[in-house]
């Protein structure tokens, strides 16, 4: 659910702008997609959005330690709540944090359906009271809690799932904090993306009760926090009965990785590279005893080390061997995307 922003833009109408993230007529929308709704209602609603948003730009929003910028409260339709939880593959043992939790429906639904613990943060004390009442009514008050707090300073480190319905600019401002979470943490956003951090998957959900009952489509975005793997690695494995060392260099932008590898000779580009959370799959071909051998390395990263198995094929080699890797200190990076700190 969407609640907070640092600015209010001139117009939030989906037809009026291509880079608009304003608070509009009680709903914050962006100029990328237009819901398929009844045309006359849609035109009237958008006209109201534009007039209200334009008037809102005349209001100066001050940021103080005890007073944060707000955006209007807009509840997430229940069908979208259900799809968000499915997208995150919520399961027993998860801990969900909802940023801008409103009436608590995402946290309460997750606790009731999956038996997990959850936490919601919102700036509006009325919404906190409502969320706590809904938790008691659903019988999950012992599993969840809600706090009136700043989502930018809320501790997110224990979360395995983050849900949010904010505004594009707020998403981008939160992005560094989200990328710093434990690799493998799932993040699901309703309607708004994360700038140039592309989602792993995206769905569209029909929501009849969206936009005050006019109906429309909602976008659901999923990201998995990637491990920071950029740098130079030394990979060791036993090939054809002999220890063999590889020099691996990885470049990274969010979950997208690429690089090169060598084993005492000319470096070769990776033919394929995939990163999901802390798991990677790297594919390359290098000669072994003068014969090209295809290597498929699968494994997990744990800080400055990684381990896994390699599938070898080519010449007389075929089978699985174990490998281990360590990142060189000079190539260490603490960020998942050090080359992409910019915005949209």
Phi and psi in degrees as a GROMACS rama.xvg file:
@    title "Ramachandran Plot"
@    xaxis  label "Phi"
@    yaxis  label "Psi"
@TYPE xy
-101.314  132.125  UNK-2
-137.2  -40.5102  UNK-3
-120.749  149.9  UNK-4
-156.932  161.523  UNK-5
-93.9088  -15.2341  UNK-6
-144.536  164.408  UNK-7
-123.261  121.996  UNK-8
-88.7459  173.117  UNK-9
-69.3023  -33.6335  UNK-10
-152.488  130.258  UNK-11
-105.269  5.85379  UNK-12
-64.1034  133.046  UNK-13
-62.9235  -23.5369  UNK-14
-96.6709  -6.82637  UNK-15
-96.3201  -14.8139  UNK-16
-152.792  158.161  UNK-17
-106.801  -9.68416  UNK-18
-139.105  56.8519  UNK-19
-113.534  132.853  UNK-20
-136.168  42.7694  UNK-21
-81.2714  165.563  UNK-22
-91.0329  118.736  UNK-23
-132.342  118.256  UNK-24
51.7213  32.2905  UNK-25
90.3044  -3.1482  UNK-26
-138.216  137.48  UNK-27
-98.2972  124.652  UNK-28
-133.324  169.704  UNK-29
-129.925  153.26  UNK-30
-83.7804  47.4016  UNK-31
-114.235  -37.1098  UNK-32
-136.277  150.281  UNK-33
-120.851  124.721  UNK-34
-67.7755  142.556  UNK-35
-81.9986  91.8067  UNK-36
-123.55  172.656  UNK-37
-53.038  128.867  UNK-38
-63.7778  -44.4929  UNK-39
-66.1388  -42.6313  UNK-40
-65.2255  -38.5398  UNK-41
-64.569  -44.4073  UNK-42
-63.6931  -43.7271  UNK-43
-63.0685  -43.2114  UNK-44
-64.7238  -41.317  UNK-45
-69.4078  -34.3689  UNK-46
-62.9223  -41.0732  UNK-47
-65.6473  -39.9189  UNK-48
-56.8477  -48.3226  UNK-49
-64.08  -43.1388  UNK-50
-66.9466  -41.2418  UNK-51
-67.8279  -42.2998  UNK-52
-66.4212  -40.1222  UNK-53
-63.5832  -39.8415  UNK-54
-66.1941  -32.3235  UNK-55
-66.2038  -24.9136  UNK-56
-68.845  -16.7099  UNK-57
-79.443  -8.85443  UNK-58
-96.4876  126.111  UNK-59
-86.0493  127.374  UNK-60
-103.847  113.544  UNK-61
-92.3711  143.865  UNK-62
-109.39  119.012  UNK-63
-124.604  170.074  UNK-64
-61.4854  -32.5708  UNK-65
-111.795  12.243  UNK-66
-145.484  117.321  UNK-67
-109.445  156.19  UNK-68
-64.5595  149.15  UNK-69
-129.439  159.06  UNK-70
-124.5  157.436  UNK-71
-59.7597  149.751  UNK-72
-77.4393  123.401  UNK-73
-132.327  114.938  UNK-74
-70.4174  145.827  UNK-75
-78.5405  125.886  UNK-76
-55.7593  145.031  UNK-77
-60.0643  -35.8197  UNK-78
-61.6391  -34.1757  UNK-79
-74.8318  -38.8474  UNK-80
-54.5964  -48.8786  UNK-81
-60.5121  -41.362  UNK-82
-69.5462  -35.9883  UNK-83
-62.7524  -42.5218  UNK-84
-69.3312  -36.1027  UNK-85
-66.338  -41.5971  UNK-86
-60.9387  -38.5236  UNK-87
-78.7554  -6.68518  UNK-88
51.5838  51.0589  UNK-89
-60.9635  136.81  UNK-90
-145.481  169.84  UNK-91
-55.1768  135.709  UNK-92
97.4749  -13.4832  UNK-93
-71.3806  156.692  UNK-94
-127.611  113.284  UNK-95
-101.617  133.776  UNK-96
-119.305  125.881  UNK-97
-105.24  120.518  UNK-98
-91.5624  112.827  UNK-99
81.3799  63.9087  UNK-100
-82.2359  -10.8861  UNK-101
54.7928  -127.82  UNK-102
-81.1692  6.8183  UNK-103
83.4534  9.69693  UNK-104
-63.8331  -33.7792  UNK-105
-68.3732  -48.354  UNK-106
-63.9359  -44.7856  UNK-107
-64.7376  -44.1135  UNK-108
-61.2199  -44.0004  UNK-109
-63.9328  -41.35  UNK-110
-66.2938  -42.243  UNK-111
-71.743  -39.9113  UNK-112
-81.6984  -37.5416  UNK-113
-114.017  -3.92728  UNK-114
70.9776  21.8231  UNK-115
-93.5662  170.274  UNK-116
-90.3231  151.795  UNK-117
-151.759  161.668  UNK-118
-143.346  137.535  UNK-119
-124.423  141.292  UNK-120
-123.504  134.16  UNK-121
-149.821  154.224  UNK-122
-88.2245  -15.8318  UNK-123
-95.536  116.896  UNK-124
-63.6189  -29.1714  UNK-125
-64.0453  -41.1973  UNK-126
-66.597  -36.6178  UNK-127
-62.7919  -44.9065  UNK-128
-61.1196  -42.6608  UNK-129
-63.9587  -42.5385  UNK-130
-63.2314  -43.6852  UNK-131
-63.5661  -38.6183  UNK-132
-64.2366  -41.2105  UNK-133
-66.406  -35.4844  UNK-134
-65.7858  -42.4024  UNK-135
-64.1285  -42.04  UNK-136
-62.5249  -36.1032  UNK-137
-84.308  -5.86593  UNK-138
77.3148  24.3149  UNK-139
-121.407  18.4175  UNK-140
-59.3824  -26.9575  UNK-141
-78.3341  -11.887  UNK-142
-102.572  -19.064  UNK-143
-128.617  161.963  UNK-144
-148.914  158.109  UNK-145
-135.051  144.99  UNK-146
-137.93  138.275  UNK-147
-83.1225  106.866  UNK-148
-159.359  172.346  UNK-149
-85.1687  119.962  UNK-150
-66.5284  -20.2273  UNK-151
-77.7335  -16.8816  UNK-152
-115.426  -2.42743  UNK-153
-66.5303  136.667  UNK-154
-71.2674  117.914  UNK-155
-107.523  3.1573  UNK-156
-64.7398  -25.3195  UNK-157
-87.136  -7.65133  UNK-158
-69.6657  140.144  UNK-159
-104.748  -18.5464  UNK-160
-136.843  132.696  UNK-161
-117.893  130.357  UNK-162
-120.118  151.241  UNK-163
-161.346  150.407  UNK-164
-138.372  81.0002  UNK-165
-115.828  -146.17  UNK-166
-119.007  157.496  UNK-167
-53.7108  -44.7024  UNK-168
-66.9977  -36.4574  UNK-169
-66.1806  -42.1191  UNK-170
-55.5682  -46.081  UNK-171
-66.225  -38.388  UNK-172
-67.2329  -30.675  UNK-173
-78.5859  -18.4348  UNK-174
-52.8771  -45.4031  UNK-175
-60.0774  -37.6911  UNK-176
-68.3902  -36.7393  UNK-177
-70.1828  -39.5254  UNK-178
-67.1329  -21.8307  UNK-179
-83.8544  -4.25928  UNK-180
-71.9179  169.682  UNK-181
-56.8065  129.683  UNK-182
-53.5646  135.59  UNK-183
100.11  -12.2763  UNK-184
-61.7641  133.573  UNK-185
-96.1562  136.812  UNK-186
-123.76  128.475  UNK-187
-126.058  129.396  UNK-188
-121.519  139.254  UNK-189
-91.6118  120.302  UNK-190
75.7983  -28.0286  UNK-191
-123.704  140.872  UNK-192
-90.0099  -162.277  UNK-193
-125.244  40.6252  UNK-194
65.9906  -130.687  UNK-195
-84.7497  2.83831  UNK-196
-83.853  96.8526  UNK-197
-70.1506  143.092  UNK-198
-70.3198  154.103  UNK-199
-70.3684  -37.4438  UNK-200
-148.531  159.014  UNK-201
-144.836  139.925  UNK-202
-129.759  160.51  UNK-203
-121.862  133.775  UNK-204
-122.956  131.559  UNK-205
-79.997  127.523  UNK-206
-129.681  103.841  UNK-207
-66.2847  -26.3814  UNK-208
-96.8758  13.1992  UNK-209
-77.527  156.434  UNK-210
54.7348  52.7285  UNK-211
58.2412  35.8999  UNK-212
93.8604  -5.08243  UNK-213
-74.6691  -20.9213  UNK-214
83.9521  163.154  UNK-215
166.624  -175.024  UNK-216
-104.961  142.53  UNK-217
-114.051  140.837  UNK-218
-95.0254  137.778  UNK-219
-121.285  124.578  UNK-220
-113.909  141.111  UNK-221
-125.64  131.566  UNK-222
-125.141  149.964  UNK-223
-115.865  125.18  UNK-224
-61.5898  122.331  UNK-225
-85.6074  148.744  UNK-226
-70.3187  145.881  UNK-227
-76.8454  112.678  UNK-228
-120.169  -2.43119  UNK-229
-61.0778  143.618  UNK-230
135.337  -168.104  UNK-231
-107.519  129.346  UNK-232
-121.184  147.144  UNK-233
-106.819  117.479  UNK-234
-107.834  133.046  UNK-235
-125.055  137.904  UNK-236
-157.141  166.073  UNK-237
-100.433  120.201  UNK-238
-124.137  127.485  UNK-239
54.2542  37.4196  UNK-240
80.4516  4.11695  UNK-241
-126.255  142.185  UNK-242
-62.1836  139.798  UNK-243
-139.197  135.853  UNK-244
-115.853  136.387  UNK-245
-120.479  141.407  UNK-246
-100.784  114.874  UNK-247
-114.093  129.169  UNK-248
-118.316  126.178  UNK-249
-119.003  135.297  UNK-250
-107.248  149.421  UNK-251
-144.741  138.175  UNK-252
-136.326  104.455  UNK-253
56.4387  -126.195  UNK-254
-88.4218  0.05445  UNK-255
-89.645  124.909  UNK-256
-129.834  154.458  UNK-257
-155.429  171.487  UNK-258
167.483  -164.354  UNK-259
-141.41  164.008  UNK-260
-147.297  147.36  UNK-261
-144.398  161.271  UNK-262
-136.114  59.7014  UNK-263
92.0173  -7.56572  UNK-264
-119.404  -153.912  UNK-265
-69.2016  132.88  UNK-266
-62.7483  144.6  UNK-267
-120.212  143.21  UNK-268
-69.7976  146.567  UNK-269
-64.6407  135.75  UNK-270
-82.2731  -21.2354  UNK-271
-158.445  145.202  UNK-272
-151.374  128.304  UNK-273
-133.091  140.117  UNK-274
-133.213  126.398  UNK-275
-134.349  108.054  UNK-276
63.6731  -120.089  UNK-277
-101.322  8.14295  UNK-278
-104.987  134.137  UNK-279
-127.335  157.049  UNK-280
-131.923  120.013  UNK-281
-120.75  133.209  UNK-282
-124.438  131.897  UNK-283
-158.333  164.135  UNK-284
-125.274  125.869  UNK-285
-136.104  151.937  UNK-286
-74.2696  140.089  UNK-287
-126.182  117.235  UNK-288
54.4171  38.562  UNK-289
82.2036  0.884621  UNK-290
-114.724  130.787  UNK-291
-62.8379  129.462  UNK-292
-126.499  128.072  UNK-293
-83.0609  130.677  UNK-294
-115.041  130.675  UNK-295
-123.947  104.999  UNK-296
-96.1278  120.932  UNK-297
-118.723  136.008  UNK-298
-178.681  -171.252  UNK-299
-127.078  145.392  UNK-300
-97.3356  136.316  UNK-301
-133.013  88.7462  UNK-302
67.66  -115.726  UNK-303
-95.4451  6.95256  UNK-304
-126.766  159.092  UNK-305
-149.718  147.741  UNK-306
-142.021  158.728  UNK-307
172.086  -158.599  UNK-308
-123.564  151.197  UNK-309
-120.381  130.407  UNK-310
-94.4787  120.252  UNK-311
-109.643  137.885  UNK-312
-152.278  131.552  UNK-313
144.264  138.357  UNK-314
61.8183  -129.483  UNK-315
-95.9792  5.86054  UNK-316
-94.8275  131.918  UNK-317
-162.34  125.383  UNK-318
145.696  -174.003  UNK-319
-109.522  138.439  UNK-320
-132.923  154.999  UNK-321
-84.9177  147.769  UNK-322
-134.833  158.999  UNK-323
-138.664  154.681  UNK-324
-144.727  151.524  UNK-325
-137.631  136.68  UNK-326
-82.5005  137.073  UNK-327
-66.7023  141.375  UNK-328
-57.5358  -36.9415  UNK-329
-67.3915  -21.3488  UNK-330
-101.583  6.32948  UNK-331
-69.9094  137.779  UNK-332
-136.757  136.488  UNK-333
-91.8042  2.82026  UNK-334
-116.866  147.269  UNK-335
-74.6379  -19.7204  UNK-336
-147.213  65.6046  UNK-337
-62.5328  -21.7885  UNK-338
-93.2734  5.19577  UNK-339
-136.669  54.0955  UNK-340
-84.437  -5.16215  UNK-341
-74.3927  178.8  UNK-342
-91.4109  -146.768  UNK-343
